[in-house]
Each structure stands twice: as structure tokens, then as C-alpha cells.
Amino acid sequence: MAKQVTTKLRQSASLILLAKDKNAVPSTPTYDYNALLLQRQSKSSFMPDSSVFPGGVCEATDASPAWLKHFERHDVGAAKLKEFCQTTQIDALNPNDQTLNTVLSLRLTALRETFEEMGILLCRDSKTWTNTDGYASFNEQFDRKHWQHAVHNDPSKFLTLCEELDVLPDVWSLHEWCAWRTPSTFKARFQTAFYLTALKEQPNVLSEVNEVKYYYWHSPLDYLQSALRKEIWLPPPQFYELSRFLNFKSLEQLRQFAQKREVKGCVLIHPVMYKCTDGMVHLLPGDDKYPENPDVTSEKIETGLSTAAFRALAKNLHRSEHKNQHESQLLINFDPSDGQVNPIDPHTL
């Protein structure tokens, strides 16, 4: 009898930071931007030593109505924030408890966690408030080490930092890119909103030593090839999304696509794990074999088949096949309903 899923989901957010590569040569068939990834410490409680985008769990302070008061001091009241939430036709505040809606609070989580882990503060001040070029702004002219430590120990200090610097978190530059849910086979589970933002230059990173082992600025293809060479480990969401970026050689092209696409929302990607005789298969939404209830069991589902035989049972494919932690193949043969691009197999490049 299958074990019931009892693990509670925790809301979290991650930020995909993409910055122009100043060394990129125009008119060459390479990527003109790099992505920021950090490698988790070996003692991390969740996926130690993995290379991931900055991010973490939502805190109550991220949804505090005190944020609205801070925005109002900069002439950004509830009405203007409602315009920001127009894609979901909801108010900036939840009517029941007057906390910030998740459209805003999840973005604040992503920005706060990025500052906690990488020391990067994406914000707008009086000089950049009217910026309309679609690129994020950052501030490094303060004691980042002191404030990073303060925010790491007390998430509510992120609002205090913004008040002290008289800046607004740059929620406008964050575009909703995708959403992933941890498979039901894991004890710790998260539902994570991934946001994408573009920068004209790479900010200086100040990594938090207790959480970050290393950090990198590399192109999407460089990361994927390093993973295939077993030099780094990319968890499924990172491998999948970096493979999507292979469709875009230009940062401006990717930024414009993300900005236009986000009005369609995101299909939640909730992998369901199947055990084959020669590896693991993660089924994804839209695959013919994807179960009606992806949380039906907390165990890996036995197929008794090879990955090839299991694949032959489906016409519409959306899955990743894994020989081991480093060898995987993404398969999708239809267009996503949320307007997203399909991943490109890095083996072919």
C-alpha cells in the first residue's frame, strides 16, 4: 500500500540574476550574458553541495503591511501596487488580514534572500525610480557586510535597511518565470516561485559564508556542460531552466520575452518520480503518463520497465530521464500552455 503524503509545503522564492557579459564579443554565436549560481555548503539541510539560484523560504515579514507604508512614503500606494498586480486582477493587500499579496511578498522574499546570500541589493532610489529600460538597479554604497549579517539573523531588518537607505526593493524588474514544487518523495518540500531579472553589469558579490560555498557567473551552456562533466551538480529545476535559456543568445531578447510572457502565468512543475530498471524518470505536467494526483504517494513508483520502454507508452512526452545524478535528458514534444519555450538538449550544442 502506498504511503500517504503528509509533508507540509513551504512557500519559497528564487531569483535568476542574469547580467551582461562585458567580455562577450558582438556578432558571435555565444551568449552575451552570465547567470549567477551559488553552491550550497556541504552541511546544508536541503540538497547540500548543489549549485542553485539564490533564494529561500518566505518569512512572515515579507508579507508585512509595514511594507505598504514604506512604499506609500515614496508615493507608491495601494492603488499603484494594484496596477502592479494587474496580471492576476487582485489587490496588493489580502482583505482578510491586510498582509501583502503573494504577487508582491514572493518578490520581496526573492530580493531579501538574494541580499542575505549574495550581498546584492536590487533597489530603486530617487534617481532610478523613473527607470523604464527594464533592467534592475543595485546599490553597493553602504556597509553591506553589517546589514547582510543583520538581515540573515532577522529578516525584518530587510525593511529597516530599505528605510535607512531610503530605497524601494526593485520588485518591478522581477519577472515571473516559472514555479516548481518539490516531489512528494522528499521530507522537506517547497513550492518555489522563480523570478528572472536582468542587469546591465555584474554586481560585486558578498557571499554569506555559512550558506554559500562558492559562487559563479557563467553562461547557461557553460553551467550545463560543467554538470554533464560532473564538475557541478545542478538539481532538476536549475538544469531545466538553464536549458530553456539556451534558446536566447541575447540578454535583451530573453528579458523582453520574460516581460511579455509573464502575463500568461506559469504552469506549476511538480515532478513525479518513477523508478525504471536502468534509471529514474521524473514525469512532468502534460506527459501522457503523468498521474491525476501527483501527490498520490510519498514513494518512488516502480515501473518494472526500462526508461525506453516506459517512454514508448506515451505519445505526449514531458519528462526527464536520469541515469544518475549527472546524466539526464529532458524530453518534451509539445508547446507549453503558459507560452514558455521548451528546453534545448545541451548534448546537441
C-alpha positions as CSV (number, residue, x, y, z in Angstrom):
1,M,0.0,0.0,0.0
2,A,1.4,3.4,-1.0
3,K,2.4,5.8,1.8
4,Q,0.2,8.9,2.1
5,V,1.8,12.3,1.6
6,T,1.8,14.2,4.8
7,T,4.7,16.6,4.4
8,K,3.7,20.3,4.5
9,L,4.7,22.5,1.6
10,R,6.6,25.7,2.5
11,Q,6.4,28.7,0.2
12,S,9.7,29.9,-1.2
13,A,11.2,32.1,-3.9
14,S,14.3,32.2,-6.0
15,L,15.9,34.9,-8.2
16,I,17.5,34.2,-11.5
17,L,20.1,37.0,-11.9
18,L,21.3,37.5,-15.5
19,A,24.0,40.1,-16.2
20,K,25.6,41.4,-19.4
21,D,29.0,39.7,-20.0
22,K,31.3,42.6,-20.7
23,N,33.8,40.2,-22.3
24,A,31.2,38.9,-24.9
25,V,32.1,39.7,-28.5
26,P,29.2,41.1,-30.5
27,S,28.0,39.2,-33.6
28,T,29.5,35.9,-32.4
29,P,27.4,32.7,-31.8
30,T,27.9,32.9,-28.0
31,Y,25.8,34.1,-25.1
32,D,26.2,37.7,-24.2
33,Y,25.2,37.2,-20.6
34,N,26.0,35.2,-17.5
35,A,23.8,33.8,-14.7
36,L,24.6,33.8,-11.0
37,L,24.6,30.5,-9.2
38,L,25.8,29.6,-5.7
39,Q,27.0,26.3,-4.4
40,R,25.4,25.3,-1.1
41,Q,27.5,24.4,1.8
42,S,28.1,20.7,2.4
43,K,26.3,21.0,5.8
44,S,23.2,22.4,4.2
45,S,20.0,20.7,5.3
46,F,18.5,20.6,1.8
47,M,20.4,19.5,-1.3
48,P,23.9,20.1,0.1
49,D,26.7,20.9,-2.5
50,S,24.1,21.6,-5.2
51,S,24.5,24.7,-7.5
52,V,21.4,26.8,-7.4
53,F,19.9,30.2,-8.0
54,P,19.8,32.4,-4.8
55,G,16.6,32.1,-2.8
56,G,14.9,30.7,0.2
57,V,11.8,30.3,2.4
58,C,9.2,33.0,2.7
59,E,9.1,34.7,6.1
60,A,6.1,36.5,7.7
61,T,7.9,39.8,7.5
62,D,7.9,39.6,3.7
63,A,4.1,40.0,3.7
64,S,4.0,42.6,6.5
65,P,1.7,45.6,5.8
66,A,4.5,47.7,7.0
67,W,6.0,47.4,3.5
68,L,2.9,49.2,2.1
69,K,3.6,52.1,4.4
70,H,7.2,52.2,3.1
71,F,6.0,52.2,-0.5
72,E,3.5,54.9,0.3
73,R,6.3,57.2,1.6
74,H,7.6,57.0,-1.9
75,D,4.2,57.8,-3.5
76,V,3.6,54.2,-4.3
77,G,0.3,53.5,-2.6
78,A,-2.1,50.6,-2.7
79,A,-3.6,51.8,-6.0
80,K,-0.3,51.8,-7.8
81,L,0.6,48.4,-6.3
82,K,-2.7,47.1,-7.6
83,E,-1.6,48.1,-11.1
84,F,1.5,46.1,-10.5
85,C,-0.8,43.1,-9.6
86,Q,-3.0,43.6,-12.7
87,T,-2.0,40.3,-14.3
88,T,-3.8,38.5,-11.5
89,Q,-6.6,41.0,-11.0
90,I,-6.1,41.2,-7.2
91,D,-5.4,43.8,-4.6
92,A,-2.0,44.5,-3.2
93,L,-3.3,43.6,0.3
94,N,-5.2,40.5,1.3
95,P,-8.6,41.6,2.6
96,N,-8.7,39.2,5.5
97,D,-5.5,40.1,7.3
98,Q,-4.1,43.1,5.4
99,T,-0.9,41.3,4.6
100,L,0.8,41.8,1.2
101,N,-0.5,39.6,-1.6
102,T,2.0,36.9,-2.7
103,V,2.5,38.7,-6.1
104,L,4.5,41.2,-4.0
105,S,5.6,39.2,-1.0
106,L,7.2,36.4,-3.0
107,R,9.2,39.0,-4.9
108,L,10.3,40.5,-1.6
109,T,11.3,37.1,-0.4
110,A,13.5,36.6,-3.6
111,L,15.1,40.0,-3.1
112,R,15.7,39.6,0.6
113,E,17.2,36.1,0.2
114,T,19.5,37.3,-2.6
115,F,20.8,40.0,-0.3
116,E,21.2,37.5,2.6
117,E,23.1,35.0,0.5
118,M,25.0,37.2,-2.1
119,G,25.0,40.7,-0.6
120,I,23.3,42.1,-3.7
121,L,20.6,44.7,-3.0
122,L,18.4,45.3,-6.0
123,C,16.5,48.6,-5.4
124,R,15.4,51.9,-6.7
125,D,16.1,55.4,-5.3
126,S,15.1,58.9,-6.2
127,K,17.5,58.8,-9.2
128,T,16.4,55.5,-10.6
129,W,12.7,55.5,-9.6
130,T,11.6,56.5,-13.1
131,N,13.8,54.0,-14.9
132,T,11.8,52.3,-17.7
133,D,14.5,50.4,-19.5
134,G,13.5,47.1,-17.9
135,Y,16.9,46.4,-16.2
136,A,17.4,46.1,-12.5
137,S,19.3,48.6,-10.4
138,F,21.5,47.8,-7.4
139,N,23.1,49.7,-4.5
140,E,26.5,48.9,-3.1
141,Q,27.2,52.2,-1.3
142,F,26.6,51.1,2.3
143,D,28.0,48.7,4.9
144,R,26.8,45.5,3.1
145,K,28.6,43.1,5.4
146,H,26.9,44.6,8.5
147,W,23.5,44.7,7.0
148,Q,23.8,41.2,5.4
149,H,24.6,39.8,8.9
150,A,21.6,41.7,10.4
151,V,19.1,40.6,7.8
152,H,20.4,37.0,7.9
153,N,19.7,36.9,11.7
154,D,16.4,38.8,11.5
155,P,14.5,39.0,8.2
156,S,12.5,42.0,9.3
157,K,15.8,44.1,9.1
158,F,15.4,44.0,5.3
159,L,12.7,46.6,5.6
160,T,14.8,48.5,8.1
161,L,17.7,48.5,5.6
162,C,15.4,49.9,2.9
163,E,14.1,52.6,5.2
164,E,17.6,53.6,6.3
165,L,18.8,53.9,2.7
166,D,15.6,55.5,1.5
167,V,15.1,53.0,-1.3
168,L,12.4,50.7,-2.6
169,P,13.1,47.0,-3.4
170,D,13.1,46.7,-7.1
171,V,10.1,44.5,-7.5
172,W,9.3,46.0,-10.9
173,S,12.4,44.4,-12.5
174,L,11.4,40.8,-11.4
175,H,9.5,38.8,-14.0
176,E,7.7,35.7,-13.0
177,W,9.5,32.9,-14.9
178,C,8.4,29.5,-13.5
179,A,7.2,27.6,-10.5
180,W,8.4,24.3,-9.1
181,R,7.2,22.0,-6.3
182,T,9.4,19.5,-4.6
183,P,8.4,15.9,-5.4
184,S,6.4,14.1,-2.7
185,T,9.3,11.7,-2.1
186,F,11.2,14.4,-0.2
187,K,10.8,15.0,3.5
188,A,11.4,18.8,3.1
189,R,9.2,20.2,0.4
190,F,8.9,23.6,-1.1
191,Q,6.7,25.4,-3.7
192,T,9.1,27.8,-5.3
193,A,8.4,30.8,-7.5
194,F,11.3,31.6,-9.7
195,Y,11.7,35.2,-10.9
196,L,14.1,36.5,-13.6
197,T,15.8,39.8,-13.6
198,A,18.4,41.4,-16.0
199,L,21.3,43.6,-15.1
200,K,23.5,45.7,-17.4
201,E,26.6,44.8,-15.4
202,Q,27.6,42.2,-12.8
203,P,27.3,43.5,-9.2
204,N,30.0,42.7,-6.7
205,V,29.1,39.6,-4.8
206,L,29.5,39.4,-1.0
207,S,28.6,35.7,-0.2
208,E,27.3,34.6,3.2
209,V,29.9,32.1,4.4
210,N,27.5,29.9,6.4
211,E,25.3,29.2,3.4
212,V,27.5,29.7,0.3
213,K,30.5,27.5,-0.5
214,Y,31.2,29.1,-3.9
215,Y,29.5,31.3,-6.4
216,Y,29.9,31.6,-10.2
217,W,29.0,33.9,-13.1
218,H,28.8,31.7,-16.2
219,S,26.7,31.3,-19.3
220,P,23.8,28.8,-19.4
221,L,25.7,26.5,-21.7
222,D,28.8,26.6,-19.5
223,Y,26.9,25.5,-16.5
224,L,25.1,22.7,-18.3
225,Q,28.3,21.4,-19.8
226,S,30.0,21.5,-16.4
227,A,27.1,19.5,-15.0
228,L,27.5,16.9,-17.8
229,R,31.2,16.7,-17.0
230,K,30.3,16.0,-13.3
231,E,32.1,19.2,-12.2
232,I,28.9,20.6,-10.6
233,W,25.6,19.3,-9.6
234,L,22.5,21.1,-10.9
235,P,19.2,20.0,-9.3
236,P,16.3,19.4,-11.8
237,P,14.9,22.9,-11.7
238,Q,18.2,24.5,-12.4
239,F,19.1,22.1,-15.2
240,Y,15.7,22.5,-16.8
241,E,15.6,26.4,-16.6
242,L,19.2,26.8,-17.8
243,S,18.3,24.5,-20.7
244,R,15.4,26.9,-21.5
245,F,17.9,29.8,-21.7
246,L,19.7,28.1,-24.5
247,N,17.0,29.5,-26.7
248,F,18.4,33.0,-26.1
249,K,21.9,34.2,-27.1
250,S,21.0,37.8,-26.3
251,L,20.1,39.0,-22.8
252,E,17.8,41.7,-24.2
253,Q,16.0,39.1,-26.2
254,L,15.5,37.0,-23.1
255,R,14.5,40.0,-21.0
256,Q,11.8,41.1,-23.5
257,F,10.5,37.5,-23.8
258,A,10.2,37.2,-20.0
259,Q,8.5,40.5,-19.6
260,K,5.8,39.7,-22.3
261,R,5.3,36.1,-21.3
262,E,4.7,36.6,-17.6
263,V,1.1,37.9,-18.1
264,K,0.2,34.3,-19.0
265,G,1.2,33.0,-15.6
266,C,3.0,29.7,-15.0
267,V,2.2,26.0,-15.1
268,L,3.3,24.6,-11.8
269,I,6.0,21.9,-12.4
270,H,5.5,19.1,-9.9
271,P,7.8,16.2,-10.8
272,V,6.5,12.7,-10.0
273,M,9.3,10.1,-9.6
274,Y,9.2,6.7,-11.3
275,K,11.8,4.0,-10.9
276,C,12.9,2.2,-14.0
277,T,15.2,-0.8,-14.4
278,D,18.0,1.4,-15.7
279,G,17.4,4.8,-14.0
280,M,14.9,7.3,-12.7
281,V,12.2,9.2,-14.7
282,H,10.7,12.4,-13.5
283,L,7.3,12.9,-15.1
284,L,6.2,16.5,-15.6
285,P,2.7,18.0,-16.3
286,G,1.3,17.3,-19.8
287,D,3.0,13.9,-20.2
288,D,0.5,11.2,-21.1
289,K,1.6,9.1,-18.0
290,Y,1.5,12.0,-15.6
291,P,-0.8,10.9,-12.7
292,E,-4.1,12.7,-11.9
293,N,-2.9,13.2,-8.4
294,P,0.9,14.0,-8.3
295,D,0.9,13.6,-4.5
296,V,-0.7,10.2,-4.5
297,T,2.3,8.6,-2.8
298,S,5.5,9.6,-0.9
299,E,7.4,6.7,-2.5
300,K,9.1,6.3,-5.9
301,I,6.7,4.4,-8.2
302,E,8.0,1.2,-9.6
303,T,7.5,0.6,-13.4
304,G,9.4,-2.7,-13.9
305,L,10.4,-1.2,-17.3
306,S,13.4,0.3,-18.9
307,T,13.3,4.1,-19.4
308,A,13.0,3.4,-23.2
309,A,10.1,1.0,-22.7
310,F,8.3,3.4,-20.3
311,R,8.8,6.2,-22.8
312,A,7.2,4.2,-25.5
313,L,3.9,4.1,-23.5
314,A,3.3,7.8,-24.1
315,K,2.7,9.9,-27.2
316,N,2.9,13.3,-25.4
317,L,6.2,13.5,-23.6
318,H,7.3,15.8,-20.8
319,R,9.8,14.2,-18.6
320,S,13.4,14.0,-17.6
321,E,15.3,10.7,-17.7
322,H,18.2,10.2,-15.3
323,K,20.9,7.5,-15.4
324,N,22.5,9.1,-12.3
325,Q,22.8,12.5,-10.6
326,H,24.8,14.0,-13.5
327,E,23.4,12.2,-16.6
328,S,20.0,13.3,-17.6
329,Q,17.9,14.0,-20.7
330,L,14.9,16.4,-21.0
331,L,12.1,15.3,-23.3
332,I,9.1,17.5,-24.3
333,N,7.3,17.3,-27.7
334,F,4.5,19.8,-27.3
335,D,4.3,23.6,-26.7
336,P,3.7,24.6,-23.1
337,S,0.3,26.2,-22.4
338,D,1.9,29.2,-20.5
339,G,3.8,30.4,-23.5
340,Q,7.1,29.2,-22.3
341,V,9.9,28.0,-24.5
342,N,11.0,24.4,-24.4
343,P,14.4,23.4,-23.0
344,I,17.2,22.6,-25.5
345,D,19.2,19.5,-25.0
346,P,22.8,20.7,-24.2
347,H,24.2,17.5,-25.6
348,T,23.3,18.8,-29.1
349,L,25.3,22.0,-28.7
